[in-house]
Amino acid sequence: MSTLEHEMLEIGRRARIAANALRLASGDQRTAALHAIAQRLRARAKAIAAANEADVAAAQRNGLDEALVDRLNLDLAGATALAESVATIAAQPDPVGAITEDWTRPNGLRIQRVRTPIGVIGMIFESRPNVAADAGALALRSGNAVILRGGSDSAATVAAIVEELRTALNETGLPQDAIQLVPTQDRAAVGLMLAGLNGAIDVLIPRGGKSLVTRVQSEARVPVFAHLEGICHTYVHRAADSAKAKAIVINAKMRRVAVCGATETLLIDKTIAPQLLPQISAALREAGCELRGDEAARAITSVNAATEEDWRTEYLAPVLSVRVVTGIEQAIEHIARYGSQHTESIITEDADTAARFLREVDSAIVLHNASTQFADGGEFGFGGEIGIATGRLHARGPVGAEQLTTFKYVIHGDGQIRP
């Protein structure tokens, strides 16, 4: 056995022990630890921001893609926001032990479905250092241990954050090993996590670029919560309010172009496109966005030609593909063909059309008259998120504390035997 393998298996062993301790800890204990984490992050925000400055400078020297640098950046305001996010998570109801169903059978057996922690979560992520705080806090709120493996570009920031998380656990009498950071950038460590660390890891959550998520999904030997891409759509229906449509589309694309909830394709109804598309495209170009459109869009306004590949591309950049559609049927068909089942929005004042879109579009998040950039656990009231899941099993959409629990059945009897 190699030194690395031995070290990683030891991390897994300690995580399992810590997970068992957290499962038995009271909700009040976990809440106290979360408040302690928030307090330490607030007090150490300047130090965390300084560590991040070093990471960002190194990333820029190494020529890291601009979108990834944006994800990496965590200034003083962002570092302070980490504490507020954790405080929000601390204020949430404790999901562990919650009874979600309760019924009595004709034979008198009382059956309850009760939330319980998953166990040990393996978190593999790139760039975003805030993931360390969100993952640690959400795992703690839901009674799980977490093993964090960040990318080399955010190593200093993540290490500074995790130090505060572990110190707060120790101060409040919970095991530090409930939150552990893989201490190496050796890619072999990821392979060992994908294999499950000899049964220690119960679920893996990758958060990063397509290559990382693809590798995790293809090689993991334990369940995975993930989304591969955020190819998100905004559909402007013929009954859209023009002012709403313009504001929403610009926000959905340009608020932050590198987030997974950014709109990558605009679909606009042919009856409203001649009036509205020139206004939207002018505002987007003024904001620095390149537009790539189909033939119908190019006949209406000045945009570059879109290729088949554009409809399948998550740009993570100020680029937007535009297609003119004949109606809601074609819009839904386009999303089903090219989308990644992440987030889609319809802009319309027609309630029946909105209801049809929300019912028929099979994505993790669907919105009516709102920006796709609301695809975020914090905006859902979760305090933070450990990722967005687009699979169909267990968790879907933003993965918060409740989604990090499973359940067991608790049955109360009075001497019943089965005939």
N, C-alpha and C positions, 0 to 999 in steps of 0.2 A: 504494500500500500504506500502510495506517495505521501510526502509531507502535506501537500495541499489537500488530498483526499481525506487524510486523517483529520486535518483542521476543519474541513467543511462538515464532516460527519459529527465532529464534536459540537459544532455550532447547531446542527440539527438536533442532537441529543439534548443540549441545554434548552433549545427552543421548546421541545416537547415537554420537558419538566416544567418550564415556565408557563406553558399553555395550560397544563393541568392545574397549576396554582391559580392562574387567572380565572379559570372556569369556576373555581370554588370561592374566589374572592367575592365580596359583596359589591353591589352596584355603588354603594357609597364609597368604598375603597377606590374603585376605578374612577369615580367622579373626582375624588380628592386628588388622585394622581394627575388627571387631566388639568385640573386647576393649577397644580404645581408646574406642569409643563408650560401652560400658557404664561404663568408668571415668569418662569425662567426665560422663555423665548422673548418676552417683552423686555426683560432686563438686559438680555444679551443681543438685542437686535443690531446694534452698531457693530459688534464683533462678527455677527453672521454676515452682515452686508459687506464688511471689509474682506471676509473670506471669499465672498462672491465676486468682489471686484477683481481679486487675483485670478479667479477662475475665468471670468469674462475676458480679462486681458490676455490670458494664455490662449483662450479659444480664438480670439481675434488674431493673435500672432500665428497660430497654426492654421489659419484660413478656414475656420469652421463656417459652414453655411449660415447666412444671415438669419434665416428662419430659426435655426437651432440656437444661435446666439440670443435671439429674442426669448426663446423658451428658457434659456439658461439664466437670464438676467433676474436678479433679486436685489433691488435697491433697498434703502432703509425703509421706505414705505412698504415695500413688499415683505421685508423681514418682519416688520411690525404687524402686518396683516396676518402672518402665520399665527401669532398669538391669539388674535381675534377669532380666527377660524377654529383653533383648538378650544377656545372658550365657548364658542357656539356648539361644538360637539359635546362639551361637558354639560351644557344646559339641556341637551336632548334626553328624552326618556331612555332609560337603560333597556335595551332590547332583550337581554339575557333573562330567561325565566318568564318572559311574557307569554300568557296563554292566548293563543290565536283562535283556537276552536275548543268548544266544551259541550259535550252532549252525553246523554244517558241512554243506554240500550234497553230494550224491553226486559232483559234479564237482570237489570239493575246495575250493570257495570257502567261506571262513569269514565269516559275517555276524554283526555285533554291533549291538545297538540301544543307543545311548549318550545319556545325558541331556545336554542343552545349554540354555543360557539362552534365554528367549523374546526378550529384547532390551531394549526400552524400555516401561515400564509407566506409564500415566497414572492417577493416583489422585485422584479427586474425592470429597471427604468433607465432612461437616458435624459440628459440635459436638465429637465425640470427639477431643481432641488427642493421645491415646495412639496413634492411628492413624499419626501421622507417624513415631513411633519404630518401631512394628511394621513399617510398610511399608518404611521405610528399611533396617531390619535384615534383613528377609526378602528384600528385593530384592538386597541385598548378598550374603547367604548363597547365593542362587541365581544370582549373577553378572549380575543385571539392573541397568540404570539406572532411576530412578524420578523422575517429575515429579509433585510434590504440589500440589494446589490445595485448601486448607482453606477453611472458612467464615469469615465476618467475626466470628462470635461467639467463635471460638477463635484469632483471629489472633495475639495477643501470645504465647500459650502455644506455638503451633505454630512461630512464628518463633524462640522461645528454644530449642526442641528441635532444630530443623533446624540452627541455628547450631552446636550441639555435634556433630551428625552430620557436618557438612561439615568442621569443624575436625579431627575424628578421622581423616577420610579423608586430609586434607592431611598430618597428622602421620605417617601410615603409608605415604605414597607412592602412594596411589590418587587418581584424579581427583575433585576436589570435585564436579564436575558429574554424578557418578553419582547424587547426591541434590540435586534442585533444587526450590525453592519458588516457585510463581508469585507475583510480587510485587504483585499487584493483586487487588482484589475486584470488578473490572469483570466483569459476567456474560458479556461478549463473549469473555473469555478461555476460559470453559468451552466456548463454541461452537467456538472454534478447536481446542481439544483434541478435541472430538467429531469434528471433521473430520480429525483425525490428524496435524496439524502437518506437512503436506506429506510424509506417509509416515514421519515419525519415530516415532510411537507405534504399538506392536504390539498392545497390549491395554489396555482401559480397565477400571477397577474403581471403581464408585461405592459409597459407603457413607454412608447418610444417610436422610432421609425419603422417603416414597413419591413425592413430586413430583420430587425429584432423580433417583431411580432410573428413574422412568418416562421422564423427559426423556432420560436417557442411553441407555436401551434403545431409544427410538423414533428418536433423531436420530443416534446414533453411526454412523460409517462405518468403524469398526474393531471387532474382536471385543470382547465385554463379558463379564466375570465378575461376577455380581450375584445378589442376591435382592430381589424387590420388597417382600415383606412376610413377617413371621414369625407367621403364624397357626398357632400350635403347639397340639397336643392332648395331653392325658393321659387314657388310658382305664383305668378301674378295673374289672377283670374280676371276675366272681362268685367266682373262686378267689383273690382278692387277700388278702394279710395286712393286717388292718385297721390295725395300727400303722404298717406301712410305707406304706400308702396315704395315711393322714392326713399323715404327715411329708413324703412326697414331694410331694403336691399343694400343701401350704402353701409348701414351698420353691420348687416349680416356678412358682408364681404370684407369691409375695411377696418372695423373696430380693432381686430387683431387678426392678421391674415394667417398666422402660424398656428392657430388653435384648431383642434379637430372639428369644432362646430362651425367653422367659417364656411359660408356658402361658396361652393366651387362652380355651380351651374345655375344660371337664371333661366327659368322657363316663363315665357310671357305669351298670353293669349293674343291671337292674330287680330282680334277686333279692337284691342286696346293698344297694341304695339305701335301703330303709326303715331298715336298721340303721346304715349308715355315713354317708349323706349328712348327716343332722342333726349328727353330730360334726364332719365336715369343714366344713360351712357355719358352724357356731358358731365354730370356730377361725379361719376366714377373716374372719368379721365382726369378731372380737376384734382381728385384725391390721389392720383398717381396710379390708377389701375389700368392694366392692359385688357382690352376686350377681344374675344375671339368668337365670332358668330357664324351661324349657318347662313345659307343663301338668303333666306327671308329677312334675317336680321341685317345683313349687309345691304339689302335693298332699302332699308329704312334709315340706317345711321352708319356712320363711319367706324367700322370695326374690322379687325383682321379676320382672315378665314379660319374657321375651326376645322380640325380634322377629326376623324373617328376616335383617335386616341385622346383628344381633349375631353370628350364626354366621360372618359374612364380615369381622368387624372385628378389626384388630390394635389393641388398646386402648392399649398402652404406658402403662397406668395401673392403679390398684388396682381393676380391674373384671374379673369372670370370668363367662362364660356357662356354663350347666350344662344338659346334656341327659341324660335317662334313656334308655338303649338296651336293646333286647331281647337283645342278644348281640354277639359279635364281628363277625358279618356286618354288622349295622347300624352298628357303630362304624367299621369300615373304609369302608363306604359313605359315612358322614358325612364322614370325613377326605378321601376322594377328591373329594367334591363341594365342600367348603368350604375345605379346607386350601390352603396355599401351597407345599407340598412342601418345607418347611423341616425341622421336628423334631417327632417324635411319640413318645410313651412308652406302654407298657402295663405295668400293675401286676397281676401274677398269680403264683401259685405253681404253675400248670399249665404245664409245660415245652412240651407240644405246642401249646397255645394261644399261648404266647409265640413259638414258632418260626413259627407261621402268621402272626402279626401282623408279625413282623420280615421275613418273606418277601413278604407281600402288600402292605404299605403302601409306596407308591412315593414316599418322601421322602428328602431328602439324608441325614438322620440319623434313625435309629430306635433306641429304647432299651427295655430290659426292666428293670423295678424300679429305675429311676433317674430323677432330675429332668431335665426338659428344659433346665434352666439349665446343663447340662454341654455344651451346644452352643457350644463355645468352643475356639479353637485351642490356647490355653494348657492347657486341661484335656485335650486330646488329646496333649499332649507336644510340640506344635509350637513352644513358646516364646511364640508369639503368632500372630496371623493377620492377613491383609490384608483379610479379609471372609469371608462365608459364601456359597457359590455354590449355587444351586438348579437351574441349567441341567443339561443332559444331556451336553454336550460338554466334553472336556478335564478341567476341575476341577469337583468337586462336594463340598459340605460345606465345612469350614474350609479356607481357602486358605493353606497354609504354603509353606515354601521348595521342597519337592519339587513342589508343584502349580504353581509358577512356572517350571518347566522344561518344555521340549518334548523332542524327541529327533531324532537323525539316525541313519542306518544307515552303519556303517563296514564295508567289505568288503575282506578280505585275499585276494589271489589269488597264483598262481605261474605266470603265463603263460596262464591260461585265455582262450579266445576263444569266442564264441557261434556255434554252427554254424547 
